[in-house]
Every structure is written in C-alpha cells, then in structure tokens.
Amino acid sequence: MTQADSVWARLTAIISDITGHPADRLSRETALDQLPSWDSYANLQLISAVDEDFAVSITAKEAMQLRALGDMERFLLQRVKGA
C-alpha cells in the first residue's frame, strides 16, 4: 500500500465514522458540506480525529479551505511523514 493509499483509507474511515456515510461511497470530489450529516460539530470531530490519527494540526483557516475530501487528502500528504 502506498502512502497515498494509506492516507486515503484512513481519511475515508474517519469521515465514515463521523458521518455514518459508507467509506466506499466517498470520492475525492465529495464536498464535506454536502454530506447529509455534516455540520460544525462534525467539522470539529474531523479536525480532532485528523490531529489524533495523523498527528497533524489543522488551523481554523486551513480547515476553511479544505472543502472536498481530495483537498484534505492533498493537505495530509503534504504534512504526513511515514503514514
């Protein structure tokens, strides 16, 4: 498994856990705010889970720019070492 595959699998598992949306139905084009159960609390849960799982801090400004799962994946790939 490549680093990109690992990041994607972990990210979609996190999103699925938070929203209940099946991980296999998520794509890089999936906009977070288009998920039925997405709200500000889900966003906070995502930031916390990413911090815990990837050991990567996300500022509020950065979080606002991460609109789709592909954006989050690219962000994490730039930040993560040895994922």
Protein Blocks (a to p, Z undefined) as FASTA:
>chain_A
ZZklmmmmmmmmmmmmmnopafklpcfklcfklpfklcfklmmmmmmmmmmmnopacdfk
lmmmmmbfklmmmmmmmmpghZZ
